């Protein structure tokens, strides 16, 4: 073969290799773009603008758990189409809640030696207003109906409510003055009509009635209580026994909560109940599995809560009156909040 022929073959080979390489890059970029929108057999998730301001339709915000570049971001869907395409905000949270244009986002800060955590108060555009260091792993978060108060609970030690070897810290912040009650265990506890104090007290799972009153769980002596809190008087008054992670209904008449039931596994001890605050009647919901979550009221009749799923957690829904059946509301999602 002549020298010219060898050069021609070499040139053709280089061109072919270049074409293959370019094609591979373009294909990879195309697949990356697809992954930016959708996980295999999962929900469509696209980056976009997310706001906490009122809109023409009711919306559901969640922490998106679908695999892809938007995992752990706060995302939104129309409330009447929870399995529809999700709009991801770019804001990542471990726990989240929002109301009246205020959001609370509990985040991990990854360090070289260990992770730390913080609570970030967000405005209606999901921009940071104020941040607070928190002393442990985030577990619960709530915003008052007015948006003026935010609360969060973290595990100071332990990482599960199932056993007894854990300690929590719960704080409430007034977003108008930035006054911080960083440990609700310092509130005066009124149990069975008498002031009470115990070294093993834990408080967690705030749910707000308004800007003065709230409910939460108090644990002491191996028992749990529903307590009614007063921000101004700085008191916690016991209301009912065997109540964890309470959630106040929109009409203020009932509490959804986790109840420990006899005969259940120590690792899965809870069932989802509803307590009538006037009569103190307890109603078990149709959800027969253990629920380790602070349920959310979608409306006056329906509860939403998280259960383990293929990608972390799925959201489920069940009627609050004890009837009906539990059904999956949304895959790969946790920490819901309804707006509008």
C-alpha angles and dihedrals in degrees: 000000000000124000089248091053092051091051091051092051091048091050092050091049092051091049092049093049090048091051092049092049093048091048092051092051092049092047091050091049090050092050090047089054090051091050088052087062107033143013117221108282089350140104123302110250123186132173115250147127117308122187136181091212121111115271135185092269136041114258138197120219121197143164101260113229098177111126114256141070093312098054112137092015121127107254135181137215133173108275091232092052105043093159093051128102114308126224110215120211103203089238112118122207138169091204128014143175135165142188137165095002096312126107133189117207122185110203141184119231107206114217135183093253104021144349122258128193139222141185115229122195110213132202125222091280090051090251118144117262100172137346132209130193112237125204101229152001114326116243112154136024135176140171123208117247090256094049090236098110130046128187136188139179127208134183108246089184129006124020106232139060092212097088133037100245098091137096127203137198121204126190137185123202128193106219092201096060102011089235108163129208095189098181122031089193086081091065116103109263119217111194121179089346096308134095111258136190130181133168092226095059118139127180125193147148107048119200117184129227093180139318093302108030131057141156128228144158120269120192126193136144092014093301133103128217138190106236130193110221130206115200094196098045091036093225136138114202121191115239108168140357131245097027125139132177097003123203120195118223118240091251091051095235104104142040124215111205150153114265125193108232129202117256095022122129114271087234093052105028104146139090126186114255139170123221123205104220093206100049099020088228114157120217122191114219124228090256103107098181125087112272118204098180142089099253120224126219109234087189137331092294108034136067128205122198142156128255128178114281140175093276099034107289141002126203118242133186134208135172114265095222096070095256133103125034136282116259136182111259102179137359126228097012141111140169099047127196127181120216127191 
